[in-house]
């Protein structure tokens, strides 16, 4: 990459559903063109949740600097506002080092908070929260449907849904255009291929020891703590309680990640600024841009 003023270094944003290949692409490009990666994933922020969240491996993290991983323990809260503050600071630091920041992930709210400069400020409405707390999950789903609130990735967690409702007016507190010097690419993947990748990754989770990881985390933080109620960990808990068989657990985890991928795409597809291209074309497109910087 040619020398330039640090203020001109672009923010490269790579989005896509889980298992689309965006992380591998980002690592390859960041390694070649002097970049650092800020992970925009609401699951990989948790310490100790390495296998179940498909966190970049130690080898991958050694290839290029990664930020946004292991920020809090599974029993701690971490909001989209927290992520925005953290990520903007890291983007500035990366540019100060003369490197190109890569914002990479599938958590749409995290991504949009940065690229549309969301304003988070209003504290929670305690009266509204009390009313929502007494509703069942199905009643909360109905509320979201009636009020055009996008369900969070962890739709089984009432607190996540309630927070999504509280942030429902956020679209009125954002820029309509992207922030300056931003290039955003989405990884377009055939649904059959994506489903196959998700199934293959599910197999790798068990080979890597996700049951052992979940058991350890459950003992430390409890199965009802902040992050243990989402992702695949509740299914592992059900397996450990003999409520489902091993094969049933594997099948359900694949289905869970497939549903996650569809929700991620629903959110990301609303953004008209995303250039959706297959993985190979994304590599060529971004390589050409970065080579000319």
C-alpha positions in Angstrom: 0.0 0.0 0.0 1.4 3.4 -1.0 2.2 5.9 1.8 -0.6 8.4 2.6 -2.0 10.5 5.3 -3.4 8.5 8.1 -6.7 10.3 7.9 -7.2 9.0 4.4 -6.7 5.4 5.3 -10.1 3.7 4.5 -12.2 1.7 6.8 -12.7 -1.7 5.1 -15.9 -3.3 6.2 -16.6 -7.0 5.4 -19.9 -8.4 6.4 -21.8 -11.6 5.8 -23.6 -14.4 7.6 -21.9 -16.9 9.8 -19.7 -19.4 7.9 -19.6 -17.2 4.8 -15.8 -17.0 4.8 -15.5 -13.3 5.7 -13.0 -13.8 8.5 -10.6 -15.8 6.4 -10.8 -13.2 3.6 -10.2 -10.4 6.1 -7.1 -12.1 7.6 -5.6 -12.7 4.1 -6.1 -9.1 3.0 -5.1 -7.5 6.3 -1.9 -9.6 6.3 -1.0 -8.6 2.7 -1.9 -5.0 2.9 -0.9 -4.0 6.4 -4.3 -4.1 8.1 -5.7 -4.8 11.6 -9.0 -6.5 12.2 -11.8 -5.2 14.6 -14.2 -8.1 15.1 -17.9 -7.1 15.0 -19.4 -10.1 16.6 -21.7 -10.1 19.7 -20.5 -13.6 20.6 -16.8 -13.5 20.3 -16.6 -10.6 22.8 -16.8 -13.2 25.6 -13.7 -14.6 27.3 -13.4 -18.4 27.3 -16.0 -18.8 24.6 -13.5 -19.8 21.9 -14.9 -22.9 20.3 -18.6 -22.4 20.6 -18.4 -18.9 19.0 -16.0 -20.0 16.2 -13.5 -17.4 17.4 -10.4 -16.8 15.1 -7.7 -19.3 16.1 -4.6 -18.4 17.9 -2.7 -19.0 14.7 -5.0 -16.6 12.8 -4.7 -14.0 15.5 -0.9 -14.3 15.3 -1.0 -13.5 11.5 -2.6 -10.1 12.0 -3.7 -8.1 15.1 -7.3 -8.8 16.1 -9.4 -6.4 18.3 -12.8 -6.9 19.8 -12.2 -10.4 21.2 -12.4 -11.4 24.8 -13.6 -8.1 26.1 -15.9 -9.3 28.9 -16.7 -12.4 30.9 -19.9 -14.4 30.1 -21.7 -12.9 33.1 -21.0 -9.3 32.1 -23.1 -6.9 30.0 -21.7 -5.4 26.8 -24.0 -3.3 24.7 -23.9 -2.0 21.1 -23.0 1.4 22.6 -20.1 -0.2 24.4 -18.9 -1.7 21.1 -19.2 1.6 19.3 -17.0 3.4 21.8 -14.5 0.5 21.8 -14.4 0.0 18.0 -14.1 3.7 17.2 -11.1 4.0 19.5 -9.5 1.0 17.9 -10.1 2.3 14.4 -8.3 5.6 15.4 -5.4 3.7 17.0 -5.0 1.4 13.9 -4.9 4.5 11.6 -2.4 6.2 13.9 -0.1 3.2 13.4 -0.4 3.8 9.6 -2.4 0.6 9.2 -5.7 0.0 7.5 -8.7 -0.9 9.9 -10.9 -3.8 8.8 -14.3 -4.0 10.5 -15.4 -7.6 10.1 -18.5 -9.5 11.4 -22.1 -10.5 11.1 -23.7 -8.6 14.0 -25.6 -6.0 12.1 -26.2 -3.6 14.9 -22.5 -3.5 15.8 -21.6 -2.8 12.2 -24.3 -0.1 11.7 -23.4 1.6 15.0 -20.0 2.4 13.4 -20.7 3.1 9.8 -23.9 5.1 10.4 -22.6 6.7 13.6 -25.5 5.7 15.8 -26.2 7.9 18.8 -26.7 5.9 22.0 -27.6 8.1 24.9 -31.1 7.7 26.4 -31.1 5.6 29.5 -33.5 2.7 29.7 -37.1 3.6 30.4 -37.7 1.7 33.7 -41.5 1.9 33.4 -41.4 0.4 30.0 -38.9 -2.2 31.1 -41.1 -3.3 34.0 -44.1 -3.8 31.6 -42.0 -5.8 29.1 -40.4 -8.0 31.8 -43.7 -9.6 32.7 -44.4 -10.5 29.0 -43.7 -14.0 27.7 -41.3 -14.6 24.8 -44.2 -15.0 22.4 -45.8 -11.8 23.7 -42.5 -10.0 23.2 -42.2 -11.4 19.6 -45.7 -10.0 18.9 -44.7 -6.6 20.4 -41.6 -6.5 18.1 -43.7 -7.5 15.1 -46.3 -4.8 15.8 -43.7 -2.1 16.4 -41.3 -3.1 13.6 -38.5 -4.0 16.0 -35.8 -6.3 14.6 -35.3 -9.3 16.8 -31.8 -9.7 18.2 -29.6 -12.7 17.3 -30.3 -14.3 20.7 -34.0 -14.3 20.5 -34.4 -16.8 23.3 -33.0 -14.3 25.8 -35.8 -11.9 27.1 -33.3 -9.3 28.2 -31.8 -9.1 24.7 -35.3 -8.7 23.2 -36.3 -6.0 25.7 -33.1 -4.1 25.0 -33.8 -4.3 21.3 -37.2 -2.8 22.0 -35.6 0.0 24.0 -33.3 0.7 21.1 -36.2 0.5 18.6 -36.1 4.2 17.9 -32.4 4.2 17.1 -33.0 4.6 13.3 -34.0 8.2 14.0 -30.6 8.8 15.6 -28.2 7.8 12.9 -26.7 9.3 9.7 -28.4 8.4 6.5 -25.1 8.1 4.6 -22.0 6.1 5.5 -19.3 7.8 7.5 -16.4 9.1 5.4 -13.7 6.8 3.9 -15.7 3.6 4.2 -15.8 0.7 1.8 -18.3 -2.1 2.6 -18.5 -5.5 1.0 -20.9 -8.3 1.7 -20.1 -11.9 1.1 -22.8 -13.4 -1.1 -23.1 -17.2 -0.7 -25.4 -19.7 -2.3 -27.8 -20.9 0.3 -27.1 -24.6 -0.3 -23.3 -24.0 0.0 -23.8 -21.8 3.1 -25.9 -24.5 4.8 -23.2 -27.1 4.0 -20.5 -24.9 5.5 -22.6 -24.4 8.6 -23.0 -28.2 8.9 -19.3 -28.8 8.4 -18.4 -26.2 11.0 -20.8 -27.8 13.4 -18.8 -31.1 13.1 -15.5 -29.2 13.8 -17.0 -27.7 17.0 -17.4 -31.1 18.5 -14.0 -32.3 17.2 -12.5 -29.2 18.9 -14.2 -29.9 22.2 -17.2 -27.6 22.4 -19.0 -29.9 25.0 -16.0 -29.7 27.3 -15.8 -25.9 26.8 -19.5 -25.5 27.6 -19.2 -27.7 30.7 -16.4 -25.7 32.1 -18.1 -22.4 31.4 -21.3 -23.6 33.0 -19.5 -24.6 36.2 -17.8 -21.2 36.4 -20.6 -18.8 35.4 -23.8 -20.9 35.6 -26.0 -21.8 32.7 -28.3 -18.8 33.2 -25.5 -16.2 33.0 -25.4 -13.5 30.3 -23.9 -15.4 27.4 -24.7 -19.0 28.4 -28.3 -18.5 27.4 -27.4 -17.9 23.7 -25.6 -19.6 20.9 -25.1 -23.3 21.2 -24.5 -23.5 24.9 -28.1 -24.2 26.0 -28.2 -27.1 23.6 -25.0 -28.6 25.1 -26.7 -28.1 28.5 -29.7 -30.0 27.3 -27.5 -32.8 26.1 -25.6 -32.9 29.5 -29.0 -33.3 31.2 -29.9 -36.2 28.8 -32.8 -34.2 27.4 -31.5 -34.6 23.8 -29.2 -37.2 22.3 -25.7 -36.3 20.9 -27.0 -36.6 17.3 -30.1 -34.5 18.1 -27.8 -31.8 19.7 -25.6 -31.7 16.5 -28.6 -31.4 14.3 -30.2 -28.7 16.4 -26.9 -26.7 16.5 -26.7 -26.7 12.7 -30.4 -25.5 12.5 -29.7 -22.8 15.1 -26.7 -21.5 13.1 -28.7 -21.6 9.9 -31.4 -19.5 11.5 -28.8 -17.1 12.8 -27.4 -16.8 9.3 -30.8 -15.9 7.9 -31.4 -13.3 10.6 -28.0 -11.8 9.9 -28.8 -11.5 6.2 -32.2 -10.0 6.9 -30.5 -7.2 8.8 -27.5 -6.7 6.5 -29.6 -6.7 3.3 -31.4 -3.6 4.5 -28.2 -1.6 4.0 -28.1 -0.2 0.4 -24.4 0.6 0.6 -23.3 -3.0 0.8 -21.7 -4.3 -2.3 -22.7 -8.0 -2.4 -20.4 -10.2 -4.3 -19.2 -13.9 -4.0 -16.1 -14.5 -1.9 -13.7 -14.7 -4.9 -14.9 -11.5 -6.4 -14.8 -9.8 -3.0 -11.1 -10.7 -2.7 -10.4 -9.3 -6.2 -12.4 -6.2 -5.7 -10.8 -5.3 -2.3 -7.3 -6.3 -3.4 -7.5 -3.9 -6.3 -8.7 -1.1 -4.1 -6.1 -1.7 -1.4 -3.3 -2.0 -3.9 -4.1 1.5 -5.2 -4.3 3.1 -1.8 
